[in-house]
């Protein structure tokens, strides 16, 4: 699923302890002009990022082609140079994709690896590509292009998760289950009502990613190092070619802004927190003590010592991975804190947390989509659980209020009914009429409709309520909002 997942490139444990000086004949530094000594071997390795930023190659090449097209349009490259650069970049992309490209850590990063190779392939035209550009606007451009693709993929995955939730909910608008507060049975709800709560959380997450995308989709290209460039660049042209909404308004900000990456990680963290909550519920639901759902075998593991076990490892891992996603957000916030304008090398450290966040979140969303599509609910067990724990006590209180009792008095009467039912080890609907009438003379035969699960559910028949009729309407509205949001429309 993630072919370029090299977030944590392996490095031997003793890598930092054996420095080998670089000879000047090996000097391949593209910026080495004023340097009389070779870079210390340790420093070269310490500062290199190609281990992890090589995964930006496709977006780096896209950005370079757009830049070359613009340089041609404004007359910095002639036609032959332009053709050599564009063909050379296409050839390099082919080499990388076929695994033939020799990444060289001495060339630091993805940008200089590709540029050096271009110059090898096409000569001086390759050296002209960096006119009116800096690695500062280049890396910001690449990262935004890459992240935009990731956001689109995440939004698609969230859309699948949301659709799966609605499909499952549609089958369970009449399935009672206990609703909880403080993890104590509170009031009966339908399983659909619960799934629709998950839906609302994830729909807000999708909106947040869509909003984040708007701030990601701005072009730093042409900002050069920090001040702009003395060449007559056409920033609107490169922005349009790369599908950006507009050029970034201020060059100084554009090369140092990593808000877009932090915002993505913040939205991802909130999404991961939501998924961790769902997964905690799944872990409870699949335990034999609850037995509300069964997960597909393919999503569980057994125990090497306890043959009866079927462990919900995937939900547990999704729950755990929230920690790592939140950690990445924290890493980026601290990375940026106190940085003066504009680009500082600190910013090279943005990539691993960002890449890892996207990879981790996409893995989690894939797992959740599959689990929701394949899990098997057990309506009888849910119903039995809803019948325990006196979950219709509030309905009895509401009933007494309708019979004219003030709510606080009704609350006290119900407490005594519950006491009685608990002592007799029966449900509220099984307490005999004589007992009920001893506790409150206003109670009549019609109370049993109220104490039954169906009566309790049907009574909450308004927008947002758990009644089967309201829930069916909610699913219809949810489907419309899911589709409207697909087109970037209003989803509330
Ligand atoms: N590898 C660098 C990064 O990821 C690219 C930008 C370097 N710019 C510079 N002026 N050293 O941030």
Boltz pocket constraint, residues with backbone or C-beta under 6 A from the ligand:
constraints:
  - pocket:
      binder: B
      contacts: [[A, 47], [A, 49], [A, 53], [A, 109], [A, 135], [A, 136], [A, 139], [A, 343], [A, 344], [A, 345], [A, 347], [A, 348], [A, 349]]
      max_distance: 6.0
